[in-house]
Amino acid sequence: QVQLVESGGGLVQPGGSLRLSCVASGNIFSVNDIKWYRQAPGEQRELVATITTGGSTNYADSVKGRFTISRDNAKNTVYLQMNSLKPEDSAVYYCIRGRGILIFGSWGQGTQVTVSS
């Protein structure tokens, strides 16, 4: 069973930056896209960014130009670099495997991001 573990969240002021990490228990990037989702209290889970097996990236309109998804195959890790953070970016962030519009596996514990002055 492949596991993904998120980390890197925290409290940051508006305009600040954070880098989230998603570490996989095995080398899965050649067969799975990796997606970052977020969920704020009382809101539905939202797809934020995707990196495909081929290395293509996609972003939600709300984060384009501010967030960057990348991966390090040697470390089995996908990153989400978040810059120019806004209070509305506050949420629990999750990573998960997928392919196209499908997602595979179960949700992890996520990592909390709070943007506040």
C-alpha positions as CSV (number, residue, x, y, z in Angstrom):
1,Q,0.0,0.0,0.0
2,V,1.5,3.3,-1.1
3,Q,1.4,6.0,1.5
4,L,1.8,9.7,1.1
5,V,2.8,11.9,4.0
6,E,2.3,15.7,3.9
7,S,4.4,18.2,5.9
8,G,5.6,21.8,5.9
9,G,2.5,23.7,7.0
10,G,2.4,26.4,9.6
11,L,1.4,29.9,10.4
12,V,2.5,32.6,8.1
13,Q,1.7,36.3,7.6
14,P,-0.1,37.5,4.4
15,G,2.4,37.8,1.6
16,G,4.6,35.1,3.1
17,S,5.7,31.8,1.7
18,L,5.7,28.1,2.6
19,R,6.9,25.0,1.0
20,L,4.8,21.9,1.5
21,S,6.3,18.4,1.0
22,C,4.5,15.1,0.0
23,V,6.7,12.1,0.6
24,A,5.7,8.8,-1.1
25,S,6.6,5.4,0.4
26,G,7.8,4.2,-3.0
27,N,8.7,5.3,-6.5
28,I,5.2,6.0,-7.9
29,F,5.7,9.1,-10.0
30,S,6.2,7.2,-13.2
31,V,2.7,5.7,-12.9
32,N,0.7,8.3,-10.9
33,D,-0.1,11.9,-11.1
34,I,0.2,13.7,-7.8
35,K,-2.4,16.2,-6.8
36,W,-2.5,18.7,-4.0
37,Y,-5.9,19.5,-2.6
38,R,-7.0,21.8,0.2
39,Q,-10.0,22.0,2.5
40,A,-11.0,25.0,4.6
41,P,-13.5,24.6,7.5
42,G,-17.0,24.3,6.2
43,E,-15.8,24.2,2.6
44,Q,-15.5,21.4,0.0
45,R,-12.1,19.9,-0.8
46,E,-10.6,21.9,-3.7
47,L,-8.0,20.7,-6.2
48,V,-5.1,23.2,-6.1
49,A,-2.4,21.7,-8.3
50,T,-1.4,18.6,-10.2
51,I,1.9,17.2,-11.6
52,T,1.4,14.5,-14.1
53,T,3.6,11.5,-14.8
54,G,5.1,13.4,-17.7
55,G,5.9,16.4,-15.6
56,S,3.1,18.7,-16.8
57,T,1.5,20.9,-14.2
58,N,-1.9,22.4,-13.7
59,Y,-3.2,24.9,-11.2
60,A,-6.5,26.2,-9.9
61,D,-7.1,29.7,-11.1
62,S,-7.0,31.0,-7.5
63,V,-3.3,30.0,-7.1
64,K,-1.9,30.5,-10.6
65,G,1.2,32.6,-10.6
66,R,1.6,32.1,-6.8
67,F,2.0,28.4,-6.3
68,T,4.4,26.0,-8.0
69,I,4.2,22.2,-7.9
70,S,7.4,20.2,-8.5
71,R,8.9,16.8,-7.7
72,D,12.2,15.2,-6.9
73,N,12.1,11.7,-8.2
74,A,15.2,10.7,-6.2
75,K,13.6,11.7,-3.0
76,N,10.1,10.4,-3.9
77,T,8.9,13.8,-2.9
78,V,6.5,16.3,-4.5
79,Y,6.6,19.9,-3.3
80,L,4.1,22.8,-3.3
81,Q,5.9,26.1,-3.2
82,M,3.4,28.7,-2.0
83,N,4.2,32.4,-2.4
84,S,2.3,35.6,-1.8
85,L,0.0,33.8,0.5
86,K,-3.4,35.2,1.3
87,P,-5.8,34.5,4.3
88,E,-8.1,32.7,1.9
89,D,-5.3,30.1,1.3
90,S,-5.7,29.0,4.9
91,A,-6.8,25.3,4.8
92,V,-5.6,21.8,5.5
93,Y,-3.5,20.7,2.5
94,Y,-3.5,17.1,1.3
95,C,-1.6,15.2,-1.4
96,I,-3.0,12.2,-3.2
97,R,-2.2,9.9,-6.2
98,G,-4.3,10.1,-9.3
99,R,-4.6,9.8,-13.0
100,G,-6.6,12.2,-15.1
101,I,-9.7,13.1,-13.1
102,L,-9.4,10.0,-10.9
103,I,-7.8,9.8,-7.5
104,F,-6.5,6.7,-5.8
105,G,-5.9,5.6,-2.2
106,S,-7.1,7.3,0.9
107,W,-6.6,10.8,2.3
108,G,-3.8,11.3,4.8
109,Q,-3.8,13.6,7.7
110,G,-2.8,16.6,5.7
111,T,-0.8,19.7,6.8
112,Q,-2.4,22.8,8.2
113,V,-1.6,26.2,6.6
114,T,-2.8,29.3,8.3
115,V,-2.3,32.7,6.8
116,S,-2.9,35.4,9.3
117,S,-1.4,38.6,10.7
